[in-house]
Amino acid sequence: MDFAGAYSADNLKFLLDGLYITLIVAFVSIILSFLIGCIIGVIRYSEVRVLSPVMFYLVELIRNLPLLLIIFFIRFALPEVGIKLGLITAAIAALTIFEAAMIAEIVRGGLTSIDKGQIEAARSSGLSNMQTLWHIVLPQGLRRMVPPLVSQFISLLKDTSLAVVISLPELMHNANIVIGHSYSYAIPTLALVAVIYFVVNYLLSLLSRRLEHRTV
């Protein structure tokens, strides 16, 4: 084990460059998948004619596919029909599609968990379906969604490592290159990568707990 060699200035900078790509891909994917997932979840909850059944089958299809297959499809299959995406864009697109399906189910579950008595009371007081959703259901549902949403975001961040298969220069990809220079770097490099993932995900967990306490 060569800790000194593995943790040289050049190697550390290279790993941090990979972490930067990982965080960028994760951050953009989290924002996009959350927005898309919320829209799909609300559509499914609202039982919009035609749209809701379509969203149901679409979500079920994506949820039952491996993320790795989606990554391969976007990176290697889409160019065959004239849609060619860069490495970072392809990774973001794959993660967004996969995670949006997961988040849609979290959102739908959070909304359906609201007591029907509150909805009936709101409707009887003169609020429309949309007003009831916006003022009564969504605020309470979002509070209940915080823990599972953050857990899903943590999974998303870890799933960025799967993009190593398309040579995205993220943290695990760069770690493999460092290890390739010398097998004596393997344990020090992987240990550092594990610490980095743990710290980032633990911070997300702390944020989740804080948000959960504030919304109680």
C-alpha positions, 0 to 999 in steps of 0.5 A: 500500500503506497499512501504517499504515492496515491495521495500525491498532489496530482492524484488528489487533484484528479480525484477532486476533478472527478468529484466535481463532475459527480456533484454537477451530474448529481445536482442537475439530475436531482433538480430535473428528476424532482421537477419531472417526478412531481409533475408525473406524481401529481398527474397520477394522483389527480387521475387525469383522463388519458394522461394518468394511465399513460404515466402509470405504464411509463413509470412502471416501465422505467422503474423495472429497467436497470439504470445501466441499460438506460445509460447504455441506451441513451449513450449508444442507441440514440445516436443511431436515430440521430440523437447524439449527447455528450458524456455529461448530458447523457449521464444526466439524461439517464439519471433524470429519466430513471430517478423521475420515475422513482420520485413520481411514486414517492410524490403520488404516495405522499399525496395519497397519504393525506386524510380524505376527510381534509380533502372533503372538508376543503371541497365542501368549503368551496375550494376547487380540486386544484385549490385543494391540491395546492393549499391542502394536499401538497403542503402536507404531502411534501412534508411526508416526502422529505425522508424518502426523497432525500434517500432517493437523492442519496441513491442518485448520487451513488448511482452516478458511479454507474456512468463509469461504463460510458467513461464519464470522468466522474469520481470512480472513473478517475479513481480507476485511472489512479489505481491503474498507475499502480496496484499499490494505490488501490486500497488508499484510493478506494478508501479515500473514495469511500470516505468522500461518498460517505461524507457527501451522503451523510451531509445529505442525511443530516439535511434530511433530518433537519428539514424533517424536524422543521416541517413537523 
